[in-house]
Structures are given as structure tokens and as C-alpha cells.
Amino acid sequence: MGFEGMASARNLNRFWEWGRKIICVGRNYADHAKELKNAIPSEPVLFLKPPSAYVREGSPILLPVYSTNLHHEVELGVVIGRGGTAIPQEAAMDHVAGYALCLDMTARDVQEECKSKGLPWTLAKAFNTSCPVSEFIPRDRVPDPGNVRLWLKVNDQLRQEGSTSQMIFSIPFLISYISEVITLEEGDLILTGTPRGVSSVQEHDEVQAGIEGVVSMTFRVDRL
């Protein structure tokens, strides 16, 4: 069964216009956890972005005025098509409408300060334009989301490259785990973590990212 009927009043192809939340998973690739000198987690590390974080191609990624070290993190996003609470792992993929290529833009200097003080990461992760997203990708265009190649370039230089097969926690596990705590709703987006290679971007940089064979996108970095 498709998701067309469930989205009669809402278009999943434009989930970023009406989806209510963005749930992000930190440290879901061991090599990325190591490069930031973090322990490999025994359960998912979750944080949230508001819908105002969304930005689409044609608009720039804006450098937060309070940060001097903005990092890119390329991720596979999972778009929820059927809501639920306490979703069992074996049924989790039935709740997926499709996918999106996403960037989790992170004010790394601010995040490090928050971590050192034991404070939430909101200022580092939730600012306007912190979640660039591609077009909606229907589920049938990604037959094996557990084995797709992600890449990111800055000014045409390859910075990140990895496969979702390297994720510590699988998509079905994440859907089940998250929904035990936060009810998932149609149009929600789950960011599933980033492979190693994160680095800083500067004003006027061009960031290109892609899911190999599926989609790519380009953003310019600007200042307010």
C-alpha cells in the first residue's frame, strides 16, 4: 500500500513545508565518533531540530553569527509516512514513505562549549538553515537504505564518503527506539547520522552532496 491516501491533505513530496519535527541521531558511525574523540554509544544519541531549520536548494546555508567553526555532516534522512508509538522493529519500514539527502550543519565550536558545560546542543544544531534537504525520494528508489553511498564535496574537493552499511544502529532499530519516546508523525524526518570526514565551511564556499545514483544537491554558504 502506498502513502498517497494518507497524505490527501498534505503532500509528502514537500514534507519540509509541514512536517512537525526533525529527529537527529548523533554518533551513529563509529569512525565519526572516533574523529570527534567521542565514545561509541551503546544506545542512540538523540537531539532535535525545529522545522525552521529546513533550507532548500536555491537558498544559502547561513553562518550563525555566534560561531566561527561551522561543520558539514552529510546524512540519509528517513521521511515518515505513517505515524506511530512504540513501533516494533519488524514493522518499522512500513512507516517509511521515502528518504531525503540531508545535511546536519553544526556549529562545532558552540557544540564543544555546550558539551564541556553539560548543556544541550540547541545553539549548535537548531539554528535557521541548519538542515539543508534534497527533494523527496520515494521509497522504491532506495531499495536497500542500509547500503547506500553518501558523499560530500566542498569547492569540488571530496570531504566525506561513506556507506549507510557502516551505521551502528539500523533504520528499523532507530524508528522503534525513537517511537518508544517520541510519537512519530507523518512528515517527520529522522537524520540517521554522518560518516567520518566532517570539516568546516567558510563564507562563499560551495557544498555539494549526494546519494550515489539517486540524488545530489548544491548549497552556497553565506553570512547574514
C-alpha positions in Angstrom: 0.0 0.0 0.0 1.3 3.5 -0.9 1.1 6.6 1.2 -0.9 8.7 -1.3 -4.2 8.2 0.5 -2.7 9.1 3.9 -1.4 12.3 2.6 -4.6 13.6 1.0 -4.4 17.0 2.6 -0.6 17.0 2.7 2.0 16.4 0.1 4.9 14.2 1.3 6.8 15.4 -1.7 7.0 18.7 0.2 7.4 17.3 3.7 9.7 20.2 4.7 6.7 22.6 4.4 4.5 21.0 7.1 6.5 18.2 8.9 6.4 18.9 12.6 9.8 17.7 13.7 13.3 16.7 12.8 14.8 13.9 15.0 18.6 13.5 14.7 20.8 10.7 15.6 24.4 11.5 16.8 27.4 9.3 16.7 25.8 6.6 14.6 29.0 5.9 12.6 31.9 4.6 14.7 34.6 6.4 12.6 32.8 9.7 13.1 32.5 9.2 16.8 36.2 8.5 16.9 37.2 11.5 14.8 35.5 13.8 17.4 37.0 11.8 20.3 33.6 10.6 21.5 32.9 7.2 22.9 31.0 4.8 20.6 27.4 4.8 22.0 25.7 1.8 23.4 22.3 3.3 22.5 21.3 6.1 20.1 22.2 9.7 20.9 19.2 11.9 20.0 18.6 15.6 19.5 16.1 17.7 17.7 15.9 20.4 15.1 12.9 22.6 14.5 11.2 22.8 11.1 12.6 26.3 10.7 16.0 24.6 10.2 15.0 23.4 6.8 16.5 25.0 3.7 16.2 24.0 0.1 18.5 24.4 -3.0 18.4 28.0 -4.2 18.7 29.4 -0.7 22.0 29.6 1.1 23.3 28.0 4.3 23.7 30.9 6.7 26.7 31.0 9.1 25.5 31.6 12.7 26.8 35.0 13.9 28.0 33.4 17.1 30.1 30.6 15.5 33.5 30.6 13.8 33.6 26.9 13.1 30.6 25.6 11.1 30.8 21.9 10.1 29.0 19.9 7.4 27.6 16.5 8.2 26.0 14.6 5.2 23.2 12.2 6.2 20.5 9.9 4.9 17.1 11.2 6.1 14.1 9.0 6.6 10.7 10.5 5.9 7.9 9.1 8.0 4.7 8.3 6.0 2.7 6.6 8.8 2.8 7.7 12.4 3.0 5.5 15.4 4.2 5.0 19.0 6.3 2.0 20.2 6.6 0.7 16.7 8.2 -2.8 16.6 11.4 -3.2 14.6 9.8 -5.8 12.3 7.1 -3.3 11.3 9.3 -0.2 11.2 9.9 0.0 7.5 6.1 0.0 6.9 6.1 3.5 8.4 8.7 4.9 5.9 7.4 6.9 3.0 10.8 7.7 1.5 14.1 9.4 2.0 15.9 12.7 1.6 19.6 13.6 1.4 20.3 15.9 4.3 23.0 18.0 5.9 23.3 18.4 9.6 25.1 21.8 9.8 26.8 22.1 13.2 28.4 25.0 14.9 31.2 22.8 16.3 32.8 25.4 18.5 29.5 26.1 20.2 28.8 22.3 20.5 32.2 21.8 22.2 31.4 24.6 24.6 28.0 23.2 25.4 29.4 19.7 25.9 32.1 21.0 28.3 29.4 22.7 30.4 26.9 19.8 30.2 24.4 22.0 28.3 22.1 21.0 25.5 23.3 21.3 21.9 20.4 23.5 20.7 22.5 26.6 19.7 24.9 24.3 17.8 22.4 22.3 15.9 19.0 24.0 15.6 19.7 27.4 14.0 18.0 28.6 10.9 19.3 26.8 7.7 20.9 24.1 9.8 19.1 21.3 7.9 19.5 21.5 4.1 17.4 18.9 2.4 17.1 17.4 -1.1 13.9 16.6 -3.0 11.7 13.8 -1.5 13.0 10.4 -2.7 10.2 7.7 -2.9 11.0 4.5 -1.1 11.2 2.4 -4.2 14.2 4.5 -5.5 16.3 3.3 -2.4 15.6 -0.4 -2.3 18.3 -1.0 0.3 18.7 2.0 2.6 21.1 0.1 4.7 23.6 0.1 1.9 23.8 3.4 0.1 26.9 5.6 -0.6 26.9 9.1 0.7 29.4 11.8 -0.4 30.1 15.5 0.2 32.4 17.9 -1.5 33.4 21.5 -0.6 34.5 23.6 -3.5 34.8 20.3 -5.5 37.1 18.7 -3.0 35.8 15.4 -1.5 35.4 15.7 2.2 33.0 12.9 3.2 32.4 9.5 1.8 30.8 6.5 3.4 28.1 3.9 3.3 25.0 3.5 5.4 26.2 -0.1 6.0 28.6 1.5 8.5 25.8 2.7 10.8 25.9 1.4 14.3 22.1 1.4 14.7 19.9 0.4 11.7 17.0 2.3 10.4 14.4 -0.2 11.8 16.0 -0.1 15.2 16.1 3.8 15.2 12.4 4.0 14.2 11.5 1.6 17.0 13.8 3.2 19.6 12.7 6.8 18.8 9.0 5.9 18.7 9.2 4.5 22.3 10.0 8.0 23.5 8.6 10.4 20.8 5.5 9.6 18.8 6.4 9.7 15.1 4.0 11.6 12.8 3.5 11.7 9.1 6.0 14.1 7.6 8.6 13.8 10.4 12.2 13.4 9.3 14.9 11.2 11.0 18.5 12.1 10.3 20.4 8.8 10.7 24.0 10.1 11.4 27.1 11.0 9.4 30.2 9.2 8.2 33.7 10.5 9.0 35.3 13.5 7.3 33.4 16.4 8.8 35.2 19.7 8.5 34.5 23.4 8.5 33.0 25.6 5.8 33.5 29.3 5.2 31.5 32.2 3.6 31.2 31.8 -0.2 32.1 28.0 -0.1 30.0 25.7 -2.3 28.9 22.5 -0.7 27.8 19.6 -2.9 26.4 16.3 -1.6 24.9 13.2 -2.9 23.5 9.7 -2.6 25.3 7.8 -5.3 23.0 7.0 -8.2 20.0 8.7 -6.6 20.2 12.4 -5.9 22.6 15.3 -5.5 22.3 18.9 -4.3 24.4 22.1 -4.0 24.3 24.9 -1.5 26.3 28.1 -1.1 27.5 29.3 2.3 26.7 32.9 3.2 26.6 35.2 6.1 23.6 37.0 7.5 
